[in-house]
């Protein structure tokens, strides 16, 4: 694990690497600086715009759920820097294995906004084609995506590919056996996989300190996997850390583990009430470390975020919100038999039998006027 040193921006107390402080000032870090030396102010504005856009997605989706247009929504408020910084460090051929909260990653990867929302509306099992975007479908089972990412990365080695896989996970997932088993395999076979842990401090209603009495990043070295603890509200630090891990993977260095220390400002999902288990003071403390506000302050301090630039960022966010809302509200209801679509990649006898049984069951409700039931084959 990279440690705090005299020429590092990492805190000697926490070992958290940082490039942009909470007040928007730059911080030098001897380990991370080389990985973002090419990032100029124009690129920083684009990262800022990305974060503003995905926050707007989150706000709009939360509102749509409250208005009855979505069944559920997992807020990503406060985690924008972790999602944007990590995604922008990846190549298009790198394969992403997300949790259910990486909807900002999916948007930046190119997935259709209405498609993303279709999962949370209950209109589809997934919102995008995994092969088109090199991003797996959202994983609800906590931690299992780390096994998928590791297996995929092992396959990359066998195929002689120079790409990598990345598994997103939360702090709560590190208590799951799947995560530790995946790290055993990743280390044993030197798989080119990045374990990207967004430590947002709450595993639903349990604080991270209950299950991790030492930094989570300290667990990976026990398996022989180098790790890095980074300020997850600092988009530049996250970008640099993910580039560090990606460089290791591409050069045959094997797996890496990143703990992005961030905070879940919203609820676990819209079915959760976080006021029952966390205090106002904690929320205010982390609100002062807002990932978007610090980049805005940095750019303004450099004179790189004038009224025109701000207006462009706002227009993009407005357009994203409008597209998301219109697309969600106009999503068609799925045909009954579509539940059997895309379950297997090839024909499957058991699934065919189930489809036939269900179709005959639905036929029992067919209208008596001769019209056919929507979704039937006849």
PAMAR-548051 format. One line per field, with one value per residue (C-alpha): residue in one letter; x, y, z. Coordinates in steps of 0.1 Angstrom, whole numbers. Example, Ala and Ser with C-alpha at 12.3 -4.5 7.8 and 13.67 -1.06 7.14 Angstrom:
REM residues 2
rest: (A S)
X: (123 137)
Y: (-45 -11)
Z: (78 71)
END
This chain:
REM residues 378
rest: (X X X X X X X X X X X X X X X X X X X X X X X X X X X X X X X X X X X X X X X X X X X X X X X X X X X X X X X X X X X X X X X X X X X X X X X X X X X X X X X X X X X X X X X X X X X X X X X X X X X X X X X X X X X X X X X X X X X X X X X X X X X X X X X X X X X X X X X X X X X X X X X X X X X X X X X X X X X X X X X X X X X X X X X X X X X X X X X X X X X X X X X X X X X X X X X X X X X X X X X X X X X X X X X X X X X X X X X X X X X X X X X X X X X X X X X X X X X X X X X X X X X X X X X X X X X X X X X X X X X X X X X X X X X X X X X X X X X X X X X X X X X X X X X X X X X X X X X X X X X X X X X X X X X X X X X X X X X X X X X X X X X X X X X X X X X X X X X X X X X X X X X X X X X X X X X X X X X X X X X X X X X X X X X X X X X X X X X X X X)
X: (0 13 21 20 54 72 64 29 -5 -16 -24 0 -29 -53 -31 -56 -41 -55 -50 -78 -86 -121 -117 -107 -69 -44 -24 9 12 44 28 -4 8 25 -7 -26 2 -17 -49 -53 -79 -101 -102 -109 -139 -152 -148 -167 -194 -196 -202 -228 -246 -248 -258 -287 -296 -297 -319 -343 -345 -352 -380 -394 -395 -413 -438 -446 -427 -400 -404 -370 -339 -304 -291 -254 -254 -220 -202 -199 -161 -156 -178 -165 -128 -127 -147 -126 -94 -107 -104 -134 -124 -121 -150 -170 -188 -210 -232 -267 -254 -231 -258 -235 -209 -235 -245 -209 -203 -230 -260 -294 -309 -344 -328 -311 -343 -362 -347 -358 -393 -397 -400 -369 -344 -315 -310 -283 -265 -234 -215 -222 -209 -185 -204 -222 -258 -264 -257 -280 -264 -238 -202 -209 -197 -161 -161 -174 -147 -120 -131 -133 -98 -85 -100 -82 -49 -57 -68 -36 -55 -41 -74 -87 -118 -130 -153 -172 -181 -192 -177 -204 -195 -160 -177 -190 -171 -174 -151 -124 -126 -122 -91 -76 -81 -70 -38 -31 -35 -23 -55 -57 -86 -92 -113 -127 -143 -165 -164 -195 -194 -228 -237 -274 -278 -245 -215 -183 -165 -187 -172 -139 -118 -89 -89 -105 -75 -54 -72 -60 -22 -30 -38 -7 -27 -13 -38 -43 -65 -77 -101 -132 -146 -115 -121 -84 -71 -96 -86 -49 -55 -75 -48 -22 -42 -49 -12 -4 -30 -20 17 12 13 -19 -48 -50 -74 -86 -105 -122 -132 -164 -199 -234 -252 -286 -304 -293 -323 -355 -371 -346 -348 -312 -324 -332 -295 -273 -271 -273 -238 -223 -241 -231 -195 -194 -214 -185 -164 -187 -169 -185 -180 -143 -137 -158 -138 -105 -116 -129 -97 -78 -102 -113 -150 -165 -203 -202 -186 -210 -239 -227 -224 -260 -274 -259 -274 -308 -308 -299 -327 -352 -342 -343 -378 -393 -378 -389 -425 -428 -413 -438 -450 -434 -453 -461 -440 -409 -400 -384 -363 -325 -324 -300 -279 -292 -325 -331 -356 -366 -372 -392 -414 -420 -428 -453 -470 -472 -485 -513 -521 -524 -546 -572 -577 -580 -608 -640 -643 -616 -587 -554 -537 -508 -475 -490 -477 -511)
Y: (0 35 52 89 104 138 145 131 147 118 126 109 102 86 77 93 107 140 165 189 200 205 243 240 245 222 197 182 144 128 95 107 139 120 102 135 156 158 171 207 232 224 188 197 217 186 165 192 191 153 155 182 162 130 148 162 126 117 146 140 103 108 132 108 80 103 111 74 71 48 19 26 46 42 78 85 120 128 101 119 123 86 76 103 100 62 60 86 66 36 27 18 -19 -22 -41 -27 -47 -23 -25 -10 25 32 48 78 55 39 73 84 51 59 41 56 75 60 26 31 42 12 -11 12 16 -22 -21 -42 -64 -42 -9 -15 -41 -53 -61 -27 -7 -32 -28 -56 -52 -38 -63 -64 -93 -76 -84 -110 -87 -90 -127 -119 -92 -115 -143 -120 -107 -142 -148 -117 -132 -165 -146 -125 -92 -60 -47 -50 -53 -32 -42 -14 -23 -5 -7 -31 -56 -60 -81 -106 -138 -133 -103 -121 -151 -130 -113 -147 -158 -124 -125 -161 -157 -121 -111 -76 -64 -33 -35 -1 3 34 37 58 52 34 -2 6 15 2 26 15 16 -14 -38 -22 -11 -3 12 -11 -6 -25 -57 -62 -64 -95 -112 -97 -70 -34 -9 28 49 81 110 98 133 145 138 143 120 93 97 94 64 46 53 40 7 5 10 -19 -41 -34 -40 -74 -62 -79 -67 -35 -23 13 26 59 75 93 98 88 121 106 75 40 38 58 32 41 69 77 102 72 61 91 126 160 170 142 152 188 178 159 185 208 183 183 169 194 225 219 216 246 266 254 264 298 305 299 321 291 290 322 328 313 281 278 284 256 232 242 237 202 193 207 187 155 160 168 137 115 127 125 91 77 88 76 41 16 -12 -45 -72 -101 -127 -103 -116 -145 -124 -123 -148 -170 -162 -193 -213 -232 -261 -254 -217 -226 -249 -222 -197 -221 -227 -190 -182 -208 -193 -158 -172 -180 -142 -135 -111 -127 -103 -121 -97 -111 -104 -81 -100 -133 -151 -155)
Z: (0 -8 24 34 29 30 -6 -5 -2 19 55 79 102 77 47 24 -7 -20 -48 -42 -7 5 2 -35 -31 -49 -28 -41 -39 -51 -59 -76 -94 -123 -132 -138 -151 -185 -170 -179 -169 -199 -189 -153 -165 -183 -152 -133 -160 -157 -119 -122 -149 -129 -98 -118 -129 -92 -82 -111 -106 -69 -77 -103 -77 -52 -80 -86 -119 -105 -81 -64 -68 -52 -47 -56 -41 -28 -47 -80 -79 -72 -102 -126 -117 -119 -152 -170 -162 -181 -218 -239 -240 -203 -188 -159 -132 -113 -82 -84 -76 -106 -127 -132 -146 -169 -183 -189 -206 -231 -218 -228 -199 -203 -206 -172 -157 -171 -145 -117 -132 -135 -173 -180 -163 -174 -190 -215 -236 -217 -249 -265 -236 -220 -188 -170 -158 -123 -96 -66 -48 -26 -36 -63 -91 -77 -86 -121 -126 -114 -136 -166 -159 -157 -191 -204 -194 -211 -243 -243 -240 -226 -212 -177 -156 -127 -99 -81 -45 -13 21 33 5 20 47 21 14 -23 -22 -3 -24 -55 -41 -34 -70 -84 -65 -72 -109 -111 -128 -143 -121 -101 -69 -66 -32 -26 12 17 54 56 47 47 84 98 100 85 118 130 105 97 128 105 70 44 21 46 39 3 10 32 -1 -18 -36 -35 -23 -22 0 -17 -10 -29 -30 -50 -87 -96 -69 -79 -115 -106 -84 -110 -136 -112 -109 -146 -154 -131 -147 -183 -176 -160 -125 -115 -93 -73 -46 -43 -13 -23 10 3 18 9 13 4 15 8 -15 -17 6 34 60 70 96 118 121 114 129 113 124 104 73 77 82 50 32 37 17 -13 -44 -69 -47 -43 -81 -87 -62 -77 -112 -100 -82 -114 -134 -156 -148 -161 -167 -201 -189 -160 -184 -206 -177 -166 -201 -202 -168 -178 -211 -192 -167 -195 -215 -184 -173 -208 -215 -182 -183 -219 -213 -227 -204 -212 -229 -205 -224 -226 -191 -210 -233 -229 -200 -220 -250 -268 -269 -237 -234 -198 -205 -237 -216 -190 -217 -233 -199 -192 -227 -222 -188 -203 -230 -204 -199 -237 -246 -259 -288 -309 -302 -290 -257 -259 -259 -271 -302 -319)
END
